[in-house]
Structures are given as structure tokens and as C-alpha cells.
Amino acid sequence: MNTREHIIAERADLVDLLRSLTPEQWETPSLCEGWSVLDVAGHLSIDGVPFHRYFLAGLRNPSVDRLNRHYVEAARNIPVDRLVDGLTTSLSGSWFPRWFPRLTLADHLVHQQDIRRPLGIPRAIDADRLRLVLDNPDPFARPSRYIRGLRLVASDIAWERGDGPMVRGTGEALALAMVGRRAVLDELEGPGLELLRSRIERA
């Protein structure tokens, strides 16, 4: 599978998950601090926004955080069925995964886990898809501030990167730690863990 095919498969998994949720689950806090499950889905719906509208919204909200917050707040007023329908149909015509496929895949995979973990709904992630995300984490999450000078080693797939004190864990846990998710720290081990922990907690 190429990157676009992985994005399509990841989106299909996400849509199936969201269609199964109860109203209470939609309101559950996600791993994204301050965001509910609904808010994460609203964030992911950005790639269904036409480019000209996204550009104009960016002029009015001139930072990534402000732009994300704008679309998350807007999505809170959209019925969840309509939100999921938009996620189902937007990928084929969206400019975002066409121009930024690796970023799109990383964003989708991590955010799907942001939803699944608090709800206690695990899944097996395709190993090739996981490696793509580990090799290309979301740059807007500034992964280097967490992992510079560390050697990351996956315990369940063939993957490692970096030099320095080792941090070892599943590929999924490493992918989430690379973008600052505290929830996975207790799933990791190795002499570099305390440094990684201090960086994430400080951020």
C-alpha cells in the first residue's frame, strides 16, 4: 500500500469507530488535553474544508493553534451524524491529503488512538502504516523537543531511530510519545525514559 491507500484505510477505520459511539462516548475526554472525542473528530474534519475557505480562516486565525481551535469550536455545533458523513466523503476531493499525505496519515493515526484509548477500544494497527508514521511524525507537534538525543526502539515491529539512551515500547506507544502523549509513558522502558518523561511533562 502507498501512503494514500494507508490514509484511506485509516479514515475507514476511524469512520467505523465513530459510527459505533454512544452520545456519552462522544463527550469523553480524549488524550488531547482539553478536547473531547467530538473535538478530535471536528479537528480531523478540517481536510474537508475547501482550500479557499481554509486560507481565509487562516488569515483570521494566524497560528496553527488558533486555526485548530476555530474549527474544533465550529464542529461542536454540527450534529455528529453529519460530521461523520463529512469525514466519510471528504477524502476523495480533499486538497490536504493530496498535498500533505504523510502529515495527514500521522494526524489521523495518532488522533484515532487519542479517541480509542480513553474509550478502551484497542485495535491492531497495520505495521507498515505504523512505520510510516514513526518515520514521519506530525511536525506541528514538534517531536524533536521530546526525542532528540534518544534512541527509540519498537518492541513489536522492526523499527528504530536515533542515538543515545534507549526508550523501548510498542510502535503505537512510541508514535504517541513522539508527539507528547503522557498516557503512554508507563508503557515504555529503558534508560532514556526519564528524560523523555521530563520533556513531555514539562511541555
N, C-alpha and C positions, 0 to 999 in steps of 0.2 A: 504494500500500500504506500502511496505517496502522501505528502503532508495533507493535501486537500482531502484525500479519502479518509485519513485519520480524523480530520475536522468533522467531516460528515458523520462518521461513525460516533464520534464523541458527542456531537449535537443530538444524534438519535438516542443515545443512552440518556442524555440529560432530559430530553423531552419525555421519554418513557417514565423517568423518575418523577418529573414534575406532575405529570398527569395522574400519578398514583397518590399524591399527597392530600391529606385532610386539611381543613381550614386551620386547625391548631398547628399542624406541621409547617404551614406557610409562615406562621408568625414566630417560629422557633428561631432563637439567635443562631447565626451561622458562626463559622470560625473567623469571619471578617468582623473585626471589632466595630460594634455599633450598627451592623447590618443584620437584618433578619434574612431568612430564606427568600422571602419575597424580594427584598432589596438586592440580593445577589442575582436573582433571575432578572430583575429590572436592569441591573448593570450589564448583563450579558445581552440584553435586547438592543444595546447600542448599535450593534452591527447591522440592524435592520433599518437604521435611520439613513435616509438619503444623504449623500455627501454634502450637498449644499446646505442642508439644514444643520448637519453636524458642524460644518465650518462656521456658520453664523452663531451657533450656540457656543462654539469655542471662542469666538470674539467677545461674547458677552460673559464668558466664564474662563478667563485666561490662565488657567492652570489645570493640570490633569485632575487634581483632587476636586476642584470646583466643578469641572465638567462632569466628572463621575457623579458627584452629589446631585447635580442638576437632573440627570437622567434617572437616578435612583428615586429621587423625590417625585418626579413625574410619573414613574411606574407605579407608585403607591395608589394612584387614582385610576389605574387600569384594572378591570376585572381579570382574575387570574386565568380564566379560560382564554380570554383574548390575548393575554401576554404569552401564553404557551403556544397559541396558534401562530402568533408572530414569530416566535422562535422556530417553529416548525417550517415556516415558508420562507423566511428571510434569507437563508444561507445561499440559495441558488443565485440571487440577484445582488448580494451584498458586496460592496467595494472593500470592506475591511479585511475579510479573509483572503481576498484576491491580492491585495497589496501587502498585507502583513500576515502571511499564513502561519509562520512559526509563533508569532505573538498571539494570534487567535487561538492556536492549539493549546499553548501554555495557559492562557487565560481561562479557557473552557475546562481544561483538565483540573487545574487547581481549584477553580470555583465549584466544580461539581463535587469535589471532595470537601470543600467548605460547607456544602449542603449536607452531604451524606453522613459525615462523621457525627455531627450533633444529633442527627436523627437515628443513628445506629443502623444505617443501611449500607453495609460494605459492598464492594464489588471487586472483581478481578480485572485489573487494567492490562490491556494488551502491552506486552513487553517492548515491542518496537515503538509504540506510541509513547510509552513512559520514557524510553531512552531519548526520543526526540525532545521531550520537554526538559529532561535533565541536562541535555546538551545546550538547550536554548531557553533558559528561564525568562520570565517576563522582565524586560529591562526596567520597566517603570517601578517595579518593586525593589530595585537597586540590590540585587542579590550579592554583589561583590562586598557590600558592607557587612554581610553575615559570613561569607565563606572564604574571603581572601586569606591566604596562608594556611588553609586547611586541606586535607586530603579526604575526599568523600568516597566511600566505597559502599556499593549496594550489596546487600546480603542475599537477594533473591533473583537478581538478574546480572548479566555480565556488563558491569559499568563501573567506572571510577574516574575521578578527575582531581587535579590539584596536587600540591605538595605541602607537606607539613604534618602536624599532628592529625591522626586519623579520626574521622567520625564515620561510624558504620550503622547501617539500618536498611530497611526495605527501600526500594526505589520510590515508592509512594511517599514514605515519611521524609526521605531526603528532598524530594521535589517540593514538599510543603515547607520544610525547614529553610530551604534556599530562599524562600520569599517571606520568611519571618513568622511562620505559624508556630506559636508557643505550644499548641496542643500535642505536637508530635515529639517534643524533646525527650519525654520519658521513654520513647520507643527507640532511641538512639543510644549508642555506646561508643567508647573509645577515648583516648587521651585528649582529643580536641573538643570533646563535648562541652566542657565547662566554658571554654572560650566562646563557642557558638551560642551557648545558653546566655552568657552575659551580654553578647551583642544583641540577640533578639530581645531580651528583657529590657535592655537599655533603649532600644529603638521604640 
